[in-house]
Amino acid sequence: MHYSGQEVFFGQNDLIVSKTDLKGRITYANHTFLEIAGYDEDEVIGQPHNLIRHPNMPRGVFELFWNCISQEKEIFAYVVNSTKDGGHYWVIAHVTPSFENGEVVGYHSTRRIPKKSTITNVIEPLYAELNQLEANYANRKEGTAASYARLMEVVNSKAASYDEFISSLIWEQ
């Protein structure tokens, strides 16, 4: 895919919602998801959610992401996604496991528009550092591990936990 560098924006009150099965395949996408990402519903249902993964999204952040949700915990994370036509959009994602009869059957994600200043001043520089670290390793798994470790160093230098770190960014004035 060719990435245009064109940023797409959505409204402050808009919510992007999707659901996946346990393997991360999309089982539901709301109108806002489809509109922002530029897909038709039949193009995304059954596809891996990483269909919209942007190359500037560090693998180490997804490592943290999957560590949390595989332990049946919710997570908030800043994510840059790709659109079908090569653009991108930033979100603050809230992902939770979906339960039926006490068993996890998939995942539910609601995304909102993040503060531009947080993306520009904190997230983009951090993700650039993590991506560069990942690129320094020929072995993808080692690069992901190094990126994840660096992310945890940054988090621990600023807060008692990842949740506290993210909360401070979301709710900062």
Steps between C-alpha positions, in 0.01 A plus 500: 500500500613852427475731802400852407579669829153657485347515847128435533302653784170413658271683740553545872171323569551218249585151621672239288384156609607154393484148634725206425515130567780350710737500201447872435273457195239774470146387580342847521591851386277802554422764240766739638770231474405431138475868410833604656695195378339521155378142477168336429372257760552197275867596462572485875277230650707186547826684432778537757468827694858575401353578156509861626839476672726789407873428455584774753323307775771334714474125544607544863178690574296214353700259716381690807152514353474121453663432838222696669201368311623139512489537881136611467590862584390813320754736348511855370759572232586765245485348154566628150294315239508494122216581265430302186633782282831530688412773750513465875310596812584507870278357772501432869377142504324329788503124452324249721445126482145395411356226721228240451422258783818609679725424203681752279354472149662803340589864549313829485672827415370853525718779367478874549690791361811574708639842585723616216752649745543162671557328167748765383691555825500154659378214285662572162849550650460189718376286211778629274753391764336158536485451122867591464588254775298227325676578171840447664428127533512255211289263708144634520430327833812652660407843366150471643640392837744792504224744406271362769779523761569863403130584517488358853812703595330819381177412681681414823699825488176701488241302694437206731333298222408504134139577591609799708729621221225483237244656736733793558519557123128460438390729781779761489376852438 
